Amino acid sequence: MELAEQEAEVGQAQQNNPALAILKAWCSTHYGSCEELEYMLCPFCSSQISPIWNPLFTIHNEQGQVIQGPLTTIHADLPFIQGTLNRQSVSVTLQWARCANESCHQILVRVTRITTNLLTKKTESEDWFAVPRRTLPQPLDDLVKDPFAKDFREASLILDESPRMSSVLSRKILADLLEQYANLADYNLATRVDKFINDTSHPSRLRQNLHYLREIGDLSAHTKKDDQGQIVNVQREEAEWTLKIVADLFDYFIVAPEKDRLRREAIDDKLQKTGRKPVKKPPDSNP
């Protein structure tokens, strides 16, 4: 690309999106390119952000003695385990960033732990958040829009801290899905689920899973006791499975039909460009 064309492109970008132009200029100064930025969902507010990660460092060793220079990575060789090949070293790095969303500004702390087998040289790496103490939202297809997407991410974010409330929120999503996409507007969620289960036009796997989901949902919304008189609560595994079923219903009701529709439109468009007529729709079919 010629210099004049580059300048024209930059000028157009500044006119259309001044914030993006400023970000690109900052990237060029600090990173060389915006391609090196990391995009993620803030685990506090679920907004898409590109956090600027900064190292957390120590100036002491494990005995509390001052070292010559700051360390951003803590390293340790683990004891040899007799009779195994499990001689390992561990490195841990901590980084912090702040959410750029004006309505959030929460501090994030990320941990990276790398384990190396000193004999095989095989390494394993894992990342997690120390702040906040929760998991990232489960991935969701962009075809799933708000309020479904927002409620799903919130239910995912509170999964570790409150499996019961996560399950309650998943029930809300389920009720709205069945009303909007299965035309089941009964006031009672259990009735909606029963009607969905009894409709054999739906996949057997979904109907069977919903049968079990209904039982878990009852526990999440009401206080119940077992035969020893102790309170029964929803466990994390149950709430996580509830989210998985809701995600499956997203695919069944929203994602798969829309992707199929787009594929059909692409085929019709291709046929039209070659002078052929679009495929004739079968009787009683929806667009």
PANU-401466 format. One record per residue (C-alpha): z, y, x; residue in three letters. Coordinates in Angstrom, 1 decimal. Example, Ala and Ser with C-alpha at 12.3 -4.5 7.8 and 13.67 -1.06 7.14 Angstrom:
BEGIN
+--------+--------+--------+-----+
:     c3 :     c2 :     c1 :   r :
+--------+--------+--------+-----+
:    7.8 :   -4.5 :   12.3 : ala :
:    7.1 :   -1.1 :   13.7 : ser :
+--------+--------+--------+-----+
END
This chain:
BEGIN
+--------+--------+--------+-----+
:     c3 :     c2 :     c1 :   r :
+--------+--------+--------+-----+
:    0.0 :    0.0 :    0.0 : met :
:   -1.0 :    3.5 :    1.3 : glu :
:    1.7 :    6.1 :    2.0 : leu :
:    0.4 :    8.3 :   -0.8 : ala :
:    0.7 :    5.4 :   -3.3 : glu :
:    4.2 :    4.6 :   -2.1 : gln :
:    5.3 :    8.2 :   -2.6 : glu :
:    3.7 :    8.3 :   -6.0 : ala :
:    5.5 :    5.1 :   -7.0 : glu :
:    8.9 :    6.5 :   -5.8 : val :
:    8.3 :    9.7 :   -7.7 : gly :
:    7.5 :    7.8 :  -10.9 : gln :
:   10.7 :    5.7 :  -10.4 : ala :
:   12.8 :    8.8 :  -10.0 : gln :
:   11.3 :   10.3 :  -13.1 : gln :
:   11.8 :    7.2 :  -15.3 : asn :
:   15.1 :    6.0 :  -13.9 : asn :
:   17.0 :    8.5 :  -11.6 : pro :
:   20.0 :    6.1 :  -11.3 : ala :
:   17.7 :    3.4 :  -10.0 : leu :
:   16.1 :    5.7 :   -7.5 : ala :
:   19.6 :    6.7 :   -6.2 : ile :
:   20.6 :    3.0 :   -6.0 : leu :
:   17.5 :    2.1 :   -4.0 : lys :
:   18.1 :    5.0 :   -1.6 : ala :
:   21.7 :    3.8 :   -1.1 : trp :
:   20.4 :    0.3 :   -0.6 : cys :
:   17.9 :    1.4 :    2.0 : ser :
:   20.7 :    3.1 :    4.0 : thr :
:   23.3 :    0.3 :    3.8 : his :
:   21.3 :   -2.9 :    3.3 : tyr :
:   17.7 :   -2.1 :    4.1 : gly :
:   16.6 :   -3.4 :    0.6 : ser :
:   18.0 :   -3.8 :   -2.9 : cys :
:   16.9 :   -7.5 :   -2.7 : glu :
:   20.1 :   -8.2 :   -0.7 : glu :
:   22.3 :   -7.0 :   -3.5 : leu :
:   24.1 :   -9.7 :   -5.6 : glu :
:   24.0 :   -9.5 :   -9.4 : tyr :
:   26.7 :  -11.1 :  -11.5 : met :
:   28.7 :  -10.7 :  -14.7 : leu :
:   32.1 :   -9.1 :  -14.2 : cys :
:   34.7 :  -11.7 :  -15.1 : pro :
:   36.8 :   -8.9 :  -16.8 : phe :
:   34.2 :   -7.2 :  -19.0 : cys :
:   31.1 :   -9.5 :  -18.8 : ser :
:   28.9 :   -6.5 :  -17.8 : ser :
:   26.1 :   -7.2 :  -15.3 : gln :
:   27.1 :   -5.6 :  -12.0 : ile :
:   26.0 :   -5.6 :   -8.4 : ser :
:   29.4 :   -5.5 :   -6.6 : pro :
:   29.8 :   -4.1 :   -3.1 : ile :
:   31.9 :   -6.8 :   -1.4 : trp :
:   34.3 :   -5.5 :    1.3 : asn :
:   36.3 :   -7.8 :    3.7 : pro :
:   40.0 :   -8.2 :    3.5 : leu :
:   41.4 :   -8.8 :    7.0 : phe :
:   44.5 :   -9.6 :    8.9 : thr :
:   45.9 :   -8.3 :   12.2 : ile :
:   48.5 :  -11.1 :   12.6 : his :
:   48.2 :  -14.8 :   13.4 : asn :
:   49.9 :  -17.6 :   11.6 : glu :
:   53.2 :  -16.9 :   13.5 : gln :
:   53.2 :  -13.2 :   12.4 : gly :
:   52.3 :  -12.0 :   15.9 : gln :
:   49.9 :   -9.0 :   16.3 : val :
:   46.4 :  -10.0 :   17.5 : ile :
:   44.0 :   -8.0 :   19.5 : gln :
:   41.5 :   -7.3 :   16.7 : gly :
:   41.4 :   -7.7 :   12.9 : pro :
:   40.2 :  -11.1 :   11.6 : leu :
:   38.2 :  -11.4 :    8.4 : thr :
:   38.1 :  -15.2 :    8.5 : thr :
:   41.2 :  -17.4 :    8.8 : ile :
:   40.5 :  -20.6 :   10.6 : his :
:   42.6 :  -23.8 :   11.0 : ala :
:   41.9 :  -27.3 :   12.4 : asp :
:   43.5 :  -29.9 :   10.1 : leu :
:   45.5 :  -32.8 :   11.5 : pro :
:   43.6 :  -36.0 :   12.2 : phe :
:   44.2 :  -38.7 :    9.5 : ile :
:   44.6 :  -42.1 :   11.2 : gln :
:   42.1 :  -44.7 :   10.2 : gly :
:   39.6 :  -42.2 :    8.7 : thr :
:   36.8 :  -40.0 :    9.9 : leu :
:   38.3 :  -37.1 :    8.1 : asn :
:   38.9 :  -34.7 :   11.0 : arg :
:   38.3 :  -31.3 :    9.4 : gln :
:   38.4 :  -27.6 :   10.1 : ser :
:   38.9 :  -25.0 :    7.3 : val :
:   37.8 :  -21.4 :    7.2 : ser :
:   38.8 :  -19.0 :    4.5 : val :
:   37.4 :  -15.5 :    3.8 : thr :
:   38.6 :  -13.0 :    1.2 : leu :
:   36.5 :  -10.1 :   -0.1 : gln :
:   37.2 :   -7.4 :   -2.7 : trp :
:   35.1 :   -5.2 :   -4.9 : ala :
:   35.5 :   -3.0 :   -7.9 : arg :
:   33.5 :   -3.3 :  -11.2 : cys :
:   31.2 :   -0.4 :  -11.5 : ala :
:   31.3 :   -0.4 :  -15.3 : asn :
:   32.9 :    2.9 :  -16.3 : glu :
:   34.9 :    1.3 :  -19.0 : ser :
:   36.3 :   -1.4 :  -16.7 : cys :
:   36.7 :   -0.5 :  -13.0 : his :
:   38.8 :   -3.7 :  -12.4 : gln :
:   39.4 :   -4.9 :   -8.9 : ile :
:   37.9 :   -8.3 :   -8.0 : leu :
:   39.0 :  -10.6 :   -5.2 : val :
:   36.7 :  -13.5 :   -4.2 : arg :
:   37.7 :  -16.4 :   -2.0 : val :
:   35.2 :  -18.4 :    0.1 : thr :
:   36.5 :  -21.7 :    1.6 : arg :
:   34.4 :  -23.7 :    4.0 : ile :
:   35.4 :  -27.2 :    5.1 : thr :
:   33.7 :  -28.7 :    8.2 : thr :
:   33.9 :  -32.4 :    9.2 : asn :
:   34.3 :  -32.1 :   13.0 : leu :
:   32.8 :  -35.6 :   13.5 : leu :
:   29.8 :  -35.5 :   11.2 : thr :
:   29.4 :  -31.7 :   11.3 : lys :
:   28.9 :  -31.7 :    7.5 : lys :
:   30.1 :  -28.6 :    5.7 : thr :
:   31.2 :  -27.9 :    2.1 : glu :
:   31.6 :  -24.5 :    0.7 : ser :
:   33.2 :  -23.3 :   -2.5 : glu :
:   33.8 :  -19.8 :   -4.0 : asp :
:   36.3 :  -18.7 :   -6.7 : trp :
:   38.0 :  -15.6 :   -7.9 : phe :
:   41.6 :  -15.0 :   -6.9 : ala :
:   41.5 :  -11.9 :   -9.1 : val :
:   41.1 :  -12.3 :  -12.0 : pro :
:   42.6 :  -15.8 :  -12.3 : arg :
:   39.9 :  -17.1 :  -14.6 : arg :
:   36.5 :  -18.7 :  -14.4 : thr :
:   33.2 :  -16.9 :  -14.8 : leu :
:   31.5 :  -17.1 :  -18.2 : pro :
:   29.4 :  -20.2 :  -18.7 : gln :
:   25.7 :  -19.6 :  -18.3 : pro :
:   23.8 :  -18.7 :  -21.5 : leu :
:   20.1 :  -18.3 :  -22.2 : asp :
:   18.9 :  -14.7 :  -22.7 : asp :
:   17.5 :  -15.7 :  -26.0 : leu :
:   21.0 :  -15.9 :  -27.4 : val :
:   21.9 :  -12.3 :  -28.4 : lys :
:   25.0 :  -10.5 :  -29.4 : asp :
:   27.3 :  -11.0 :  -31.2 : pro :
:   26.9 :  -14.7 :  -30.4 : phe :
:   26.5 :  -14.1 :  -26.7 : ala :
:   29.5 :  -11.7 :  -26.5 : lys :
:   31.8 :  -14.1 :  -28.4 : asp :
:   30.7 :  -17.1 :  -26.3 : phe :
:   31.4 :  -15.3 :  -23.0 : arg :
:   34.8 :  -14.1 :  -24.2 : glu :
:   35.7 :  -17.7 :  -25.3 : ala :
:   34.5 :  -18.9 :  -21.8 : ser :
:   36.5 :  -16.2 :  -20.0 : leu :
:   39.8 :  -17.1 :  -21.7 : ile :
:   39.3 :  -20.8 :  -21.4 : leu :
:   41.9 :  -21.3 :  -18.6 : asp :
:   44.4 :  -18.8 :  -19.8 : glu :
:   44.4 :  -19.8 :  -23.5 : ser :
:   42.4 :  -23.0 :  -24.4 : pro :
:   43.8 :  -22.7 :  -28.0 : arg :
:   42.4 :  -19.1 :  -28.5 : met :
:   39.2 :  -20.0 :  -26.8 : ser :
:   38.8 :  -22.8 :  -29.3 : ser :
:   39.6 :  -20.4 :  -32.2 : val :
:   36.8 :  -18.1 :  -31.0 : leu :
:   34.4 :  -21.0 :  -30.7 : ser :
:   35.2 :  -21.8 :  -34.4 : arg :
:   34.2 :  -18.3 :  -35.3 : lys :
:   30.9 :  -18.7 :  -33.5 : ile :
:   30.3 :  -22.0 :  -35.2 : leu :
:   31.0 :  -20.6 :  -38.7 : ala :
:   28.5 :  -17.7 :  -38.1 : asp :
:   25.9 :  -20.1 :  -36.7 : leu :
:   26.1 :  -22.4 :  -39.7 : leu :
:   25.9 :  -19.5 :  -42.1 : glu :
:   23.0 :  -17.8 :  -40.4 : gln :
:   20.8 :  -20.7 :  -39.3 : tyr :
:   21.8 :  -23.6 :  -41.6 : ala :
:   22.2 :  -21.5 :  -44.8 : asn :
:   25.8 :  -22.8 :  -45.2 : leu :
:   27.8 :  -19.9 :  -46.6 : ala :
:   30.9 :  -21.7 :  -47.9 : asp :
:   34.1 :  -19.9 :  -47.3 : tyr :
:   35.8 :  -22.9 :  -45.7 : asn :
:   34.5 :  -23.8 :  -42.2 : leu :
:   35.4 :  -27.5 :  -42.7 : ala :
:   33.1 :  -27.5 :  -45.8 : thr :
:   30.3 :  -26.0 :  -43.8 : arg :
:   30.7 :  -28.6 :  -41.1 : val :
:   30.9 :  -31.4 :  -43.6 : asp :
:   27.6 :  -30.3 :  -45.2 : lys :
:   26.0 :  -30.1 :  -41.8 : phe :
:   27.2 :  -33.6 :  -40.9 : ile :
:   26.0 :  -35.1 :  -44.2 : asn :
:   22.5 :  -33.6 :  -43.7 : asp :
:   20.6 :  -36.4 :  -41.9 : thr :
:   17.8 :  -34.0 :  -41.0 : ser :
:   19.9 :  -32.7 :  -38.1 : his :
:   20.2 :  -34.7 :  -34.9 : pro :
:   22.7 :  -37.6 :  -35.0 : ser :
:   24.4 :  -36.5 :  -31.7 : arg :
:   25.2 :  -33.0 :  -33.0 : leu :
:   26.5 :  -34.4 :  -36.3 : arg :
:   28.8 :  -36.8 :  -34.6 : gln :
:   30.1 :  -34.2 :  -32.1 : asn :
:   30.7 :  -31.8 :  -35.0 : leu :
:   32.8 :  -34.4 :  -36.7 : his :
:   35.1 :  -34.5 :  -33.7 : tyr :
:   34.9 :  -30.8 :  -33.3 : leu :
:   36.2 :  -30.3 :  -36.8 : arg :
:   39.4 :  -32.2 :  -35.9 : glu :
:   39.9 :  -30.2 :  -32.7 : ile :
:   39.3 :  -27.0 :  -34.6 : gly :
:   42.0 :  -27.7 :  -37.1 : asp :
:   44.5 :  -28.0 :  -34.2 : leu :
:   43.4 :  -24.8 :  -32.6 : ser :
:   43.8 :  -22.7 :  -35.8 : ala :
:   47.1 :  -24.2 :  -37.1 : his :
:   50.4 :  -25.3 :  -35.7 : thr :
:   50.7 :  -29.1 :  -36.0 : lys :
:   53.2 :  -31.7 :  -34.8 : lys :
:   52.8 :  -35.3 :  -33.7 : asp :
:   54.9 :  -38.1 :  -34.9 : asp :
:   57.7 :  -37.2 :  -32.5 : gln :
:   58.0 :  -33.8 :  -34.0 : gly :
:   56.5 :  -32.0 :  -30.9 : gln :
:   54.0 :  -29.2 :  -31.2 : ile :
:   50.4 :  -30.3 :  -30.6 : val :
:   48.1 :  -27.9 :  -28.8 : asn :
:   44.5 :  -28.0 :  -27.8 : val :
:   44.0 :  -29.0 :  -24.1 : gln :
:   41.6 :  -27.3 :  -21.8 : arg :
:   39.2 :  -30.2 :  -21.8 : glu :
:   39.0 :  -30.1 :  -25.6 : glu :
:   38.4 :  -26.4 :  -25.7 : ala :
:   35.8 :  -26.7 :  -22.9 : glu :
:   34.0 :  -29.5 :  -24.9 : trp :
:   34.1 :  -27.2 :  -27.9 : thr :
:   32.2 :  -24.6 :  -25.9 : leu :
:   29.7 :  -27.2 :  -24.8 : lys :
:   29.0 :  -28.2 :  -28.4 : ile :
:   28.5 :  -24.5 :  -29.4 : val :
:   26.1 :  -24.2 :  -26.5 : ala :
:   24.2 :  -27.2 :  -27.8 : asp :
:   24.0 :  -25.6 :  -31.2 : leu :
:   22.6 :  -22.4 :  -29.6 : phe :
:   19.9 :  -24.5 :  -28.1 : asp :
:   19.2 :  -26.3 :  -31.4 : tyr :
:   19.2 :  -23.3 :  -33.7 : phe :
:   18.0 :  -20.5 :  -31.4 : ile :
:   16.7 :  -21.3 :  -27.9 : val :
:   14.5 :  -24.4 :  -28.5 : ala :
:   12.8 :  -23.1 :  -31.7 : pro :
:   12.0 :  -19.8 :  -30.0 : glu :
:   10.6 :  -21.4 :  -26.9 : lys :
:    8.5 :  -23.7 :  -29.0 : asp :
:    7.2 :  -20.7 :  -31.0 : arg :
:    6.3 :  -18.9 :  -27.8 : leu :
:    4.5 :  -22.0 :  -26.5 : arg :
:    2.5 :  -22.3 :  -29.7 : arg :
:    1.5 :  -18.6 :  -29.6 : glu :
:    0.4 :  -19.0 :  -26.0 : ala :
:   -1.9 :  -22.0 :  -27.0 : ile :
:   -3.3 :  -20.0 :  -29.9 : asp :
:   -4.0 :  -17.1 :  -27.6 : asp :
:   -5.7 :  -19.3 :  -25.1 : lys :
:   -7.9 :  -20.9 :  -27.8 : leu :
:   -8.8 :  -17.4 :  -29.2 : gln :
:   -9.9 :  -16.3 :  -25.7 : lys :
:  -12.2 :  -19.3 :  -25.5 : thr :
:  -13.7 :  -18.6 :  -28.9 : gly :
:  -12.0 :  -21.4 :  -30.7 : arg :
:   -9.9 :  -21.0 :  -33.9 : lys :
:   -6.1 :  -21.2 :  -33.7 : pro :
:   -4.5 :  -24.6 :  -34.5 : val :
:   -4.1 :  -25.0 :  -38.3 : lys :
:   -0.5 :  -25.1 :  -39.3 : lys :
:    0.8 :  -28.3 :  -41.0 : pro :
:    1.9 :  -28.1 :  -44.6 : pro :
:    5.3 :  -26.5 :  -45.4 : asp :
:    5.8 :  -25.4 :  -41.9 : ser :
:    7.5 :  -22.2 :  -40.9 : asn :
:    5.7 :  -19.7 :  -38.6 : pro :
+--------+--------+--------+-----+
END
